[in-house]
């Protein structure tokens, strides 16, 4: 079954998950497309947020139904998780961002 994350999923991130992390919305490694495993603009954005680097120069357009604040909470809660390996976390969070927004 292909991975999807809905606006409702992203809105379900709790304050506790934001404070202490979660990996519950992270796709399993096998569901992440190869272009996210090897790196692209979405994973570069995830990595920049993770490391506190300057964000890549791009415009972020939210897809219908997704809210920027919910995406922000989802990304931050998952990036601080200790569960998955770093490569899985960055690829998965990049893929989650792609589900909610278009970067150009």
N, C-alpha and C positions, 0 to 999 in steps of 0.2 A: 504494500500500500504506500503510495507516494506521500511524502511529508507535506503537510500544510499547517500553517498557523493562522488563526483568525484574529480579527480585531478583538473579539471577546476573550480569546486566549491571552492576548497581550494585556488587556485590561484587567485580567485576573491576578496579575503579579501583586502580591501583598507587600505591605510595609516590612513585614518580617523577612520575606524573601529578598527584598531590596537591601535590607541591613545585613543579612547573613548569607545570602546567595541561594541559588537554585540551579538545577539543570533540567527541570521537568519539561520545558518546552524545547530543549535542544534536540535536533534530529539525531538519530543514530548515524554512525559513520557511513553505513551502506546507503543511506538515503540522501547523502550530500553529493550533488553533482561534481564531476571531476574538476570543473573550472573553479569551484570554490575550494577544493582540496589543494590545488596548485597555486591558488591566489589570484585575485582580481581586485577591482576597485572596492567592492563590498568588504572583502577580507582586509584590505588595506585600511579601510575606515574602522573596522572592528579592532584591528591591531593598534591603530593610532589612539583610539579611545582607551584600550587596555593599558598601553604604556604611557599615556599622557603626552603623546607627540602632537605636533601640529596636524590638524585634519587635512586630508587631501582636498585639493581645490576641486569642488564639484557642487552642482546644484542638487538638492534632495527634494524630490516631489513625492508626496505621500500618495499611496494608492487609495482608492475609494474605501471609506469606512475606517481606515487606520488613523490614529491620532499620534502626533509627534511625542507627546508626553508618555503615552503608553509604550511606544517603541523605545524611548529613552530608558524607561524603567526596566523593560524587558532585557535590553542589551546590557545595562549595568548589572542587573541581578545575575545574569548568566556569565558575564565576563569575570566576575569575582569568585565563581565556583571553583572548588578544588577538585571536583570529581573527574572530569574528563582531562585527557592530555591536552596540552596547549594547542597543538595542531588541530585537534578535533574541535576544541572550543572556538578557535578563531574561524575555522571553516563553517561550523554550525551557526555561529552568531552572524557571520557574513550572509549565510543563506537565509537566516531569519530576517535580516534587514532587507534582503531582496524580495521577500514575501510581502513586505509592508511598504516599500518605497522604491522609487526608480532614481538612480544616480546618473547624472549626465555632466 
